[in-house]
Amino acid sequence: MLHKRKMNGPMKTGLIIVILSLFGFGILNASANPISPSFTDVHNDFWAKDEVTQLVDLKIINGYPDKQFRPSLEVSRAQAANLITNALELPFSSYKPIFKDVSAKSSHLKGAMATYEAGIFLGKEDGTFGVGDSLTREQMATVIVRAFKLQDTGEEITFKDDSKISESHKLGVKVLAQHGITTGKEDGTFDPKTAVNRATYVVFLHRAMLQNKLIEKLPVTVFTEPNTYGTFTPVRHEQQFVEVPLSTSSKTYLRSNYIMQFAGEKTVQHAHATDLIYTYRISGFPSVTVKMTKRELPNGDYFLFNELRNPQNKPITIDVIQTEEGLSKAVLHEYSRFPIKKSVDETFGFDLMTYPTGIFEKIQTDGKVSQRMIGKSYQSTELNQKYPTGAESHTRELHQESEAFSGVMLGETQLSVYRLQSRGFDVVDQWLLASKERLFEDRKQMDTWMLESAVNYKKRNKWYTAEGPYNKMAVTVEPMPKSGRGYGRNLLLVKEDRVMALYAETGVRYYENLLYNSFANLDVFRGKSTYWETEVTSTYLKSLYGITAPFVDTRFNEQIALFMYNGGKAFEHTDYNVGLKNYANLLVSQKEKGNIIKVDNESYYISDYFPAAQKVKTHTSMNHALGGMNVLLLAYQELKNPEYLATATSIQTAIEKEKNKWIRPDGDIWYKISPEREFSGRDYVHLTLEDLINSYEMWSAVDESKLPVFEEMIRSKAGYLDKNGLGYTTKIKKGLERINMLDLLPAGSEHTDAL
């Protein structure tokens, strides 16, 4: 039985006064308020806007997960059957083995069975329903005539191409025209063999429903203009979708030209974060994978790392789509407000990267504000170099950093798109950090961080992955591509030292999240070991000693141990001193292993590097020696192991006995001492002075008799900086103030990061 539909939702509201002609149904003159569009491709100038809007509101037809209607897509016979079933509210018919292409589990079962029982779709001569076949205009005419039981009025109607209309559909086309549901094309033809698109089918269905008084004729719809972000462009052609079960307040989908198949999920537990990893494969290209890692943090926020890995010579684009409801406004605060002044140096060359896209701030209808940091996409190629020892070195060649984010707001619904665009034989990474709260407490804090990221773009992470951040590597690493765009996971940047300092000062949520992520990245990088080995070969060390990756860099491990110790205490982790203990034990063991440069029986330096695959002794640089000694003293204070103090003392006495050799004639410090006890190299500008100040403080708490050598070296190094106007770091300034030597503060500029 046919009955009138009740309207609900936005269609109940009155509409703005407009005058439009609706397909021969007369002129409407209606008053109303603008409403929000449901789709990005159905706008005020779209010819089927009102019909689409009304049938979508009645849930007769739906759009796609990416908030598009795709009006120009062809309608299949199965889709047409489903829409007729919805429009007429046909009763459910159980499965019968009538059609070869409709099974009991088919998504088209309901429409196929219902319309067959109602005598609307009769199937094809080959015994199939033709679920995937496009519905032609002449077939559509017959279907609508049958569905709505339209009768022949006797009026003679012909089209110029009447001879092209199949005999079985001539009556349907004529009756449809008699009832004014079709008027044919402007040139007087009906075009019977052309496939029907979604917009046309909706309009014809809408007209039939109006004639049968199943729906009411409503005033003209007027849409408000949606707000867009980035370079948002609707994708008008057919797309495949798969929903990703991220269990967030928003819905997440993958969108592509290709069918995507779920390939598994797993959970990886880190000490202070949990990774939920979802993997998908591209149908027809099993080696092409999409991996989405949701890193859940203790405070409820999460990172989402998206990776498209494409080892084939086939361009593939995957879009990550997220939709969120209940928003009243959204604003994108872009990093690009703070331009970067690019520079090239001999050590690192040119860094192609800049900074993330920005902070996407969302205001909910209840007034609550949440923020999301959005990263760009990074297209790269993995580079691996194998050595006769079986060891390998890993880097990446970065081809392009590009904007990945675009979005549109439709009423209270926000659609976000994150594009992963592969050219083939590459890996594409993109990330975001989502919070239900503000990441920054106010605009000033946010702008301060963005400006700092622009000024120090070479030392701030922006290319995050689930395995850690990638950064520009020195040109003296291998493998290094001819382009010079070699990037890798630098352990000194995997740990977020600057972020740690800022978090200690401000307690800002964004810094808290970066620290949690850093802990997880260090966990991933270390693997099952108790210390960290580099994954990149330094050609400098290779030429000196023949060593390749992997090897232990003592400075890296020292800095990580301190980072985890300080971070663990800040976050009240019960395991805060484990890294400190492990590294102190590693240093103590080096004497027995022979990785030392001996001064006398009581005094020695520990080598900077411990090769994993080669048995060779390397040099000791002053900054490494001081750093290791300082860690041993901290571990002694924390854990009271006398071996730590004994080893620290051996390093201190070695420095004291060779103090005059370490100080250069110009007052600076020599960079290193070789295994043959030769001093050479220009020291870092600021780093070693920071270490000397730290050594002075550490020994002040343990044994003040050790202080004179460090005071003399502090005065010499600071004097050299002052004489040459090389400035100081914030850490140097604060350190000199703590040890009552602020009068030694060098002339020149203050730097955030040590040179």
C-alpha positions in Angstrom: 0.0 0.0 0.0 1.3 3.5 -0.9 1.1 6.1 1.8 2.4 9.6 2.4 5.8 10.0 4.0 6.2 12.2 7.1 9.0 14.7 6.9 11.6 15.2 9.5 14.9 16.9 10.2 15.9 20.1 8.4 13.2 19.8 5.7 10.6 20.8 8.3 12.0 24.3 8.6 10.8 27.1 6.3 13.0 28.2 3.5 14.3 31.5 2.0 12.1 33.2 -0.6 13.4 32.1 -4.0 11.8 31.7 -7.4 12.9 28.6 -9.3 11.3 26.4 -11.9 11.3 22.8 -10.9 11.1 20.6 -14.0 7.7 21.6 -15.1 6.1 21.6 -11.7 5.5 25.3 -11.7 7.1 28.2 -9.9 7.7 28.0 -6.2 7.7 31.1 -4.1 8.8 30.1 -0.6 10.3 31.8 2.5 12.8 30.1 4.7 16.2 30.2 6.5 19.3 28.7 4.8 20.2 25.2 6.0 23.5 23.4 6.0 24.3 21.2 3.0 24.7 17.5 3.5 27.2 17.0 0.7 30.1 18.9 -0.7 29.0 18.3 -4.3 25.3 19.3 -4.0 25.2 23.1 -3.9 22.7 25.9 -4.5 23.3 25.9 -8.3 22.9 22.1 -8.7 19.9 21.3 -10.8 18.7 18.3 -8.7 19.5 19.9 -5.3 15.9 19.8 -3.8 15.1 16.3 -5.0 18.4 14.9 -3.6 17.9 16.8 -0.4 14.4 15.6 0.2 15.1 11.9 -0.6 18.2 11.9 1.5 16.3 13.4 4.4 13.7 10.6 4.0 16.6 8.0 4.0 15.6 6.7 0.6 19.1 7.3 -0.8 22.4 8.0 1.0 25.6 9.7 0.1 29.1 8.4 0.6 31.2 8.4 3.8 33.2 11.3 2.5 30.1 13.5 2.5 29.7 13.4 -1.3 26.6 12.4 -3.3 28.4 11.8 -6.6 25.4 12.7 -8.7 27.1 11.8 -12.0 27.8 8.2 -11.1 25.8 5.6 -13.0 23.1 3.7 -11.1 23.3 -0.1 -11.2 20.3 -2.4 -11.4 20.9 -3.5 -7.8 21.1 0.1 -6.5 18.0 1.0 -8.4 16.2 -1.9 -6.8 17.3 -0.9 -3.4 16.1 2.7 -3.9 12.7 1.5 -5.2 12.4 -0.7 -2.2 13.1 2.2 0.2 10.8 4.6 -1.7 7.8 2.2 -1.6 8.7 0.6 1.7 8.3 -2.8 0.1 8.0 -5.7 2.5 11.0 -7.9 3.2 11.1 -11.1 1.2 13.3 -13.9 2.3 16.0 -15.4 0.1 15.0 -17.6 -2.9 17.6 -19.1 -5.3 16.1 -17.2 -8.2 19.1 -15.2 -9.5 22.6 -16.6 -10.1 24.2 -13.3 -8.8 22.2 -12.8 -5.6 23.2 -15.0 -2.7 21.7 -15.2 0.8 24.5 -13.0 2.0 24.4 -10.5 -0.8 24.1 -6.8 0.1 21.6 -6.6 -2.7 19.4 -9.3 -1.4 16.7 -7.1 0.1 16.1 -4.9 -3.0 16.4 -7.8 -5.5 13.9 -10.0 -3.7 11.5 -7.3 -2.8 11.3 -5.8 -6.3 11.1 -9.2 -7.9 8.1 -10.2 -5.6 6.5 -6.9 -6.5 6.9 -7.5 -10.2 9.2 -4.5 -10.7 12.5 -6.1 -11.6 12.1 -9.5 -13.4 15.7 -10.4 -13.9 17.6 -11.1 -17.1 17.3 -13.9 -19.6 20.6 -15.4 -18.5 19.2 -16.1 -15.0 20.9 -13.2 -13.3 19.6 -10.1 -11.7 22.4 -8.1 -13.3 23.3 -6.5 -10.0 26.4 -4.8 -11.4 24.9 -3.7 -14.7 24.1 -0.1 -15.3 20.5 0.8 -15.5 19.6 2.4 -18.8 17.1 5.2 -19.3 14.6 2.9 -21.0 14.9 0.3 -18.3 14.4 3.1 -15.7 11.2 4.1 -17.5 9.8 0.6 -17.3 10.9 0.1 -13.7 9.2 3.4 -12.5 6.0 2.6 -14.5 5.8 -0.8 -12.9 6.7 0.4 -9.4 4.1 3.2 -9.3 1.5 1.3 -11.4 1.3 4.2 -13.9 -1.4 3.7 -16.5 -1.4 4.5 -20.3 -3.5 7.6 -20.8 -3.8 7.0 -24.5 -1.9 10.2 -25.4 0.4 9.7 -28.3 4.0 10.6 -27.5 7.1 10.0 -29.7 10.7 10.9 -29.5 13.1 11.5 -32.4 15.0 8.4 -31.5 11.9 6.3 -30.9 13.4 3.6 -33.2 16.3 3.1 -30.8 14.0 2.2 -27.9 13.7 -1.5 -27.3 10.3 -3.0 -28.0 10.1 -4.2 -24.4 10.5 -0.7 -23.1 8.5 1.4 -25.6 5.4 1.3 -23.4 7.3 2.3 -20.3 9.0 5.3 -22.0 5.6 6.4 -23.4 3.7 6.1 -20.1 6.5 7.9 -18.2 6.3 10.8 -20.7 2.5 10.8 -20.5 2.7 11.4 -16.8 5.2 14.2 -17.2 7.9 12.4 -15.3 10.1 12.7 -18.3 10.2 15.2 -21.1 13.2 13.7 -22.8 16.3 15.6 -23.9 16.3 19.2 -25.2 16.9 17.9 -28.7 13.7 15.9 -28.7 15.4 12.5 -28.1 15.0 10.2 -25.2 18.5 8.6 -25.4 17.2 5.2 -24.3 20.5 3.3 -24.1 22.4 5.7 -22.0 23.0 4.7 -18.3 21.1 6.6 -15.7 23.2 8.6 -13.2 22.3 9.1 -9.5 20.9 12.6 -9.9 18.6 11.8 -12.8 17.3 8.7 -11.1 16.6 10.6 -7.9 14.7 13.3 -9.9 12.5 10.8 -11.8 11.9 8.8 -8.6 11.0 12.1 -6.8 8.5 13.1 -9.5 6.8 9.7 -9.4 6.5 9.8 -5.6 5.0 13.3 -5.8 2.4 12.2 -8.4 1.5 9.3 -6.1 1.3 11.6 -3.1 3.9 9.6 -1.2 5.7 12.8 -0.4 4.8 16.4 0.0 6.2 19.1 -2.3 8.5 21.3 -0.2 9.7 24.8 -0.6 13.0 25.3 -2.4 16.1 24.5 -0.4 18.8 27.2 0.1 22.2 26.1 1.5 24.7 28.1 3.5 28.2 28.1 2.0 30.4 25.5 3.6 33.8 26.5 5.1 36.7 24.7 3.5 40.3 24.2 4.7 43.4 23.6 2.6 42.9 22.8 -1.0 39.7 20.8 -0.6 38.4 19.3 -3.8 35.5 16.7 -4.1 36.5 13.4 -5.8 33.7 13.0 -8.3 34.4 9.5 -9.7 33.7 6.2 -8.0 35.7 5.4 -4.9 36.1 2.4 -2.6 35.7 2.9 1.1 36.7 0.8 4.2 36.0 1.8 7.7 38.9 1.7 10.2 37.9 0.7 13.7 39.9 3.3 15.6 37.3 3.6 18.3 37.4 7.4 18.5 34.7 10.0 18.7 35.0 10.4 14.9 34.5 7.9 12.1 37.6 7.0 10.1 37.7 5.6 6.5 40.2 4.8 3.9 39.3 6.0 0.4 40.8 4.9 -2.9 40.2 4.0 -6.5 41.2 0.4 -5.5 39.5 -2.1 -3.4 41.2 -2.3 0.0 41.2 -5.5 2.1 41.7 -5.8 5.8 45.0 -7.7 6.5 45.1 -7.8 10.3 45.5 -5.8 13.5 47.8 -6.1 16.5 48.4 -4.3 19.7 51.9 -3.3 20.9 52.3 -2.2 24.5 55.0 0.3 25.3 55.9 1.4 28.8 53.8 4.6 28.5 51.7 4.2 25.4 49.7 1.6 23.5 49.9 1.1 19.7 46.9 -0.3 17.8 48.1 -1.2 14.4 45.7 -1.8 11.4 47.0 -3.1 8.1 45.2 -3.1 4.7 46.3 -4.4 1.3 45.3 -3.2 -2.1 43.4 -5.7 -4.2 45.5 -6.8 -7.1 48.7 -5.4 -5.6 49.3 -7.5 -2.5 52.7 -6.0 -1.8 51.1 -2.5 -1.5 50.1 -1.9 2.1 48.4 0.8 4.2 49.4 0.8 7.9 47.6 2.9 10.4 49.0 3.1 13.9 47.0 4.7 16.6 49.3 5.5 19.5 47.1 5.9 22.6 48.6 8.1 25.3 47.9 8.0 29.1 46.1 11.3 29.0 43.5 10.1 26.5 45.1 11.8 23.4 46.4 9.9 20.5 48.8 10.0 17.6 47.7 8.6 14.2 50.6 7.5 12.0 49.5 6.7 8.4 51.9 4.9 6.1 51.4 3.9 2.4 54.1 1.5 1.3 54.2 0.9 -2.4 57.1 -1.2 -3.8 55.5 -1.3 -7.3 55.8 1.0 -10.3 52.2 2.1 -9.9 50.9 5.5 -8.8 48.4 5.0 -5.9 46.5 7.5 -3.8 44.9 6.6 -0.5 42.9 9.2 1.5 42.3 8.9 5.2 38.9 10.4 5.9 37.6 11.4 9.3 34.1 12.8 10.1 33.2 14.5 13.3 29.8 15.7 14.5 28.6 18.3 16.9 30.9 21.2 15.9 29.9 24.9 15.6 33.2 26.2 14.2 36.7 25.2 13.2 39.9 27.2 12.6 43.2 26.1 11.1 46.2 27.9 12.6 49.0 27.4 10.1 52.7 27.3 10.7 53.2 29.1 7.4 52.4 32.3 9.2 56.1 32.2 10.3 58.3 31.9 7.2 61.5 29.9 7.3 64.8 31.3 6.2 66.5 28.3 4.6 70.2 27.9 4.9 72.8 25.4 3.6 75.8 24.2 5.7 78.7 21.9 4.9 77.6 19.3 7.4 74.0 18.7 6.5 73.5 20.3 3.2 70.0 21.5 2.3 67.1 20.3 4.4 63.9 20.0 2.3 61.6 19.9 5.3 59.9 22.8 7.0 57.3 22.2 9.7 53.8 20.6 10.2 50.7 22.0 8.6 49.3 23.5 11.8 46.8 23.3 14.6 43.2 22.6 13.7 41.0 24.0 16.4 37.5 22.8 16.8 34.7 24.4 18.8 31.9 22.1 19.7 28.2 23.2 20.0 28.5 23.1 23.8 31.4 25.6 23.6 34.2 23.1 24.4 37.4 23.5 22.5 39.7 20.7 21.2 42.8 20.9 19.1 44.6 18.6 16.6 48.2 19.0 15.3 48.4 18.0 11.7 51.6 16.9 10.0 52.4 17.0 6.3 53.0 14.0 4.1 56.5 12.8 3.3 57.3 10.7 0.2 60.5 8.9 0.3 62.5 5.8 -0.8 64.1 3.4 1.6 67.9 3.0 1.1 69.8 0.0 2.5 73.5 -0.7 2.4 74.9 -4.1 3.3 78.4 -4.9 4.5 80.6 -8.0 4.4 80.0 -8.5 8.1 76.3 -8.9 7.4 75.5 -5.6 9.0 73.4 -3.0 7.3 72.9 0.8 7.2 69.5 2.4 6.7 68.5 5.8 5.4 65.8 7.3 3.3 65.8 9.6 0.3 63.2 12.3 0.7 61.5 13.2 -2.5 58.8 15.6 -1.4 57.2 17.2 1.7 53.7 18.2 0.8 50.4 19.4 2.4 48.2 16.4 3.1 45.3 18.0 4.9 42.1 19.5 3.5 38.7 19.7 4.9 35.2 21.1 4.8 32.6 21.9 7.4 28.9 21.1 6.6 26.8 22.5 9.3 27.9 20.7 12.5 29.8 18.0 10.6 33.5 18.4 9.9 35.1 16.3 7.2 38.9 16.0 7.2 41.0 14.4 4.4 44.6 13.3 4.8 46.1 12.4 1.4 48.8 9.7 0.9 50.0 10.0 -2.7 52.5 7.5 -4.0 54.3 7.7 -7.3 55.5 4.2 -7.1 58.6 2.5 -5.5 58.2 4.7 -2.4 56.8 5.1 1.1 54.4 7.9 2.1 54.1 9.0 5.7 51.6 11.3 7.4 50.7 11.9 11.0 48.3 13.8 13.3 48.0 14.3 17.0 44.4 14.5 18.3 43.2 15.7 21.7 39.8 16.4 23.2 41.4 19.3 25.0 43.5 22.3 24.0 47.1 21.3 23.0 48.2 24.8 23.9 46.6 26.8 26.7 46.4 30.0 24.7 47.3 31.6 21.3 50.6 33.0 22.6 51.9 29.6 23.7 51.0 28.2 20.3 52.6 31.0 18.3 55.7 30.9 20.4 56.2 27.2 19.6 55.5 27.7 15.9 57.9 30.6 15.6 60.6 28.6 17.4 59.9 25.7 15.0 60.5 28.0 12.1 63.7 29.5 13.4 65.1 26.1 14.5 63.6 24.1 11.7 66.6 21.9 11.3 66.4 20.7 15.0 62.6 20.3 15.4 60.9 17.1 14.5 58.2 17.3 11.8 58.4 14.0 9.9 57.0 11.6 12.6 56.4 7.9 12.0 55.3 5.1 14.2 59.0 4.0 14.3 60.3 7.5 15.2 61.0 10.8 13.5 63.1 11.2 10.4 65.5 14.1 10.0 68.2 15.4 7.6 71.4 13.4 8.1 74.9 14.7 7.7 76.3 14.3 4.2 79.0 12.1 5.8 76.6 9.1 6.3 75.9 6.2 4.0 73.9 5.3 2.1 73.6 8.9 0.9 71.6 9.5 -2.4 73.1 11.6 -5.2 70.5 14.2 -4.4 71.9 14.7 -0.9 68.5 14.3 0.5 69.4 11.6 3.0 67.2 11.3 6.0 67.2 9.0 9.0 66.3 8.4 12.6 68.8 10.5 14.6 68.8 9.2 18.2 69.6 12.7 19.5 66.3 13.9 17.9 64.2 10.9 18.7 64.5 12.1 22.3 62.8 15.5 22.6 65.3 17.4 24.8 63.9 20.9 23.9 60.4 19.6 24.5 61.4 18.3 27.9 62.7 21.7 28.9 59.6 23.4 27.7 57.3 20.9 29.4 59.2 21.5 32.7 58.6 25.2 32.3 55.0 25.3 31.1 53.3 21.9 31.6 51.7 22.4 28.1 49.7 19.4 26.9 51.3 19.3 23.5 54.8 18.9 25.0 53.5 16.2 27.3 52.2 14.3 24.2 55.5 14.7 22.4 57.3 13.3 25.4 55.0 10.3 25.6 55.6 9.7 21.9 59.4 10.0 22.4 59.4 7.3 25.1 57.5 5.0 22.7 59.9 5.8 19.8 62.9 5.1 21.9 61.3 1.8 22.9 60.7 0.9 19.3 64.3 1.9 18.2 66.0 0.0 21.0 64.2 -3.3 20.5 65.2 -6.1 22.8 68.6 -4.5 23.7 69.3 -2.5 26.9 71.1 0.3 25.0 70.8 2.0 21.6 72.8 1.4 18.5 72.8 3.6 15.4 71.3 2.4 12.2 73.4 4.7 10.0 77.1 4.4 9.0 79.3 7.5 9.4 81.8 7.6 6.5 84.0 9.7 8.8 84.2 6.8 11.3 84.4 4.3 8.5 87.4 5.9 7.0 89.1 6.3 10.4 88.5 2.9 11.9 86.6 0.8 9.3 83.5 0.6 11.5 79.9 0.6 10.1 76.5 0.5 11.6 75.4 -0.7 14.0 77.5 0.8 16.7 77.0 2.3 20.1 77.5 6.1 20.3 78.2 6.9 23.9 76.9 10.4 23.6 73.6 9.3 22.2 73.2 6.7 24.9 74.2 9.2 27.6 71.6 11.8 26.4 68.9 9.1 26.1 69.6 7.9 29.6 69.3 11.4 31.0 66.2 12.1 28.9 64.4 9.0 30.2 65.6 9.7 33.8 64.4 13.3 33.8 61.2 12.5 31.9 60.4 9.5 34.0 60.7 11.6 37.2 58.6 14.4 35.6 55.8 11.8 34.8 56.4 9.8 38.0 57.3 6.6 36.2 58.4 3.8 38.4 61.1 2.8 35.9 62.6 6.2 35.6 66.2 5.1 36.5 66.3 1.9 34.5 67.9 3.6 31.5 70.4 5.3 33.7 71.4 2.1 35.4 71.8 0.2 32.1 74.0 2.8 30.6 76.1 3.2 33.7 76.7 -0.6 33.6 77.6 -0.4 29.9 80.3 2.3 30.7 81.7 0.3 33.6 82.1 -2.8 31.4 84.2 -1.0 28.7 87.5 -1.2 30.7 87.3 -5.0 30.7 86.4 -5.0 27.0 89.3 -2.8 26.1 87.3 0.1 24.8 89.4 2.7 26.7 92.4 5.0 26.1 94.7 4.5 29.0 96.6 7.4 30.6 98.0 5.4 33.5 96.9 2.4 35.7 94.3 4.6 37.5 93.2 6.9 34.7 91.6 6.3 31.3 89.0 7.7 28.8 86.2 5.5 27.5 86.1 5.4 23.7 83.3 7.3 22.0 82.0 4.4 19.9 81.7 0.6 20.5 81.4 -1.1 17.1 79.1 -4.2 17.0 80.7 -6.0 14.1 84.4 -4.8 14.2 86.9 -5.2 17.0 88.6 -1.7 17.0 89.3 1.0 19.4 88.1 4.5 18.6 88.9 8.0 19.8 87.5 9.9 22.8 86.1 13.4 22.4 86.0 15.8 25.4 82.2 16.1 25.2 81.7 12.3 25.2 84.1 11.9 28.1 82.4 14.5 30.2 78.9 13.2 29.3 79.8 9.7 30.4 81.4 10.8 33.6 78.4 12.9 34.5 76.0 10.0 33.9 78.2 7.8 36.1 78.1 10.4 38.9 74.3 10.7 38.6 73.9 6.9 38.7 76.1 6.8 41.7 74.0 9.3 43.6 70.8 7.5 42.5 71.9 3.9 43.0 74.9 4.0 45.3 76.9 1.5 43.2 80.7 2.2 44.0 81.7 0.9 40.6 80.0 4.0 39.1 82.0 6.4 41.2 85.3 4.5 40.6 84.8 4.7 36.8 83.8 8.4 36.9 87.0 9.1 39.0 89.2 7.3 36.4 87.8 9.6 33.7 88.2 12.7 36.0 91.8 11.9 36.8 92.7 11.3 33.2 91.3 14.8 32.3 93.1 16.4 35.3 96.4 14.8 34.3 96.2 15.9 30.7 94.4 19.2 31.3 97.1 21.3 29.7 97.1 19.1 26.6 93.3 19.5 26.2 93.4 23.3 26.3 94.4 24.8 23.0 96.7 27.8 22.7 93.7 30.0 21.8 91.9 28.9 25.0 89.4 26.6 23.2 89.4 22.8 23.9 90.7 20.2 21.5 87.9 18.1 20.1 89.4 14.6 20.7 92.2 12.4 21.7 93.1 9.4 19.5 93.9 5.9 20.6 97.6 7.0 20.0 97.1 9.8 22.5 97.2 12.6 19.9 94.9 15.7 20.3 93.1 17.2 17.3 90.0 18.8 16.0 88.0 22.0 16.7 85.6 21.6 19.5 81.9 22.3 19.4 81.1 26.0 20.0 78.8 25.7 23.0 78.2 22.0 23.8 81.4 21.2 25.7 81.0 24.3 27.9 77.5 23.0 28.9 79.1 19.7 29.8 81.9 21.3 31.8 79.4 23.3 33.9 77.4 20.1 34.5 80.6 18.2 35.6 81.4 21.0 38.0 77.9 20.7 39.5 78.0 16.9 39.7 81.4 16.8 41.4 80.3 19.5 43.8 77.7 17.1 45.2 80.2 14.1 45.4 83.7 15.3 45.9 84.7 19.0 45.8 88.4 18.2 45.6 87.8 17.4 41.9 86.5 20.9 41.0 89.7 22.9 40.2 90.3 21.2 36.8 86.8 21.9 35.7 86.8 25.5 36.8 90.0 26.1 34.9 88.6 24.6 31.8 85.3 26.5 32.1 87.2 29.8 32.4 89.3 28.9 29.4 86.4 27.8 27.2 84.2 30.7 28.2 87.0 33.1 27.6 87.5 31.8 24.1 83.8 32.3 23.3 83.8 35.8 24.8 86.9 36.9 22.9 85.4 35.7 19.6 81.8 37.0 20.4 80.4 33.5 19.9 77.6 33.9 22.4 76.1 31.3 24.8 73.1 29.0 25.2 70.3 29.4 27.7 71.7 26.3 29.4 75.1 27.9 29.7 73.7 31.1 31.2 71.6 29.3 33.8 74.4 26.9 34.6 76.9 29.7 35.2 74.4 31.4 37.4 73.9 28.2 39.5 77.7 27.8 40.1 78.2 31.5 40.8 80.3 32.2 37.7 77.9 34.4 35.8 80.7 36.9 35.3 82.1 34.4 32.8 79.1 34.7 30.5 80.5 35.1 26.9 79.7 38.1 24.8 77.3 37.6 21.9 73.8 36.3 21.2 71.9 33.8 23.4 71.0 30.6 21.6 68.2 28.1 22.3 70.2 25.1 20.9 74.0 24.5 21.3 76.1 25.0 18.2 
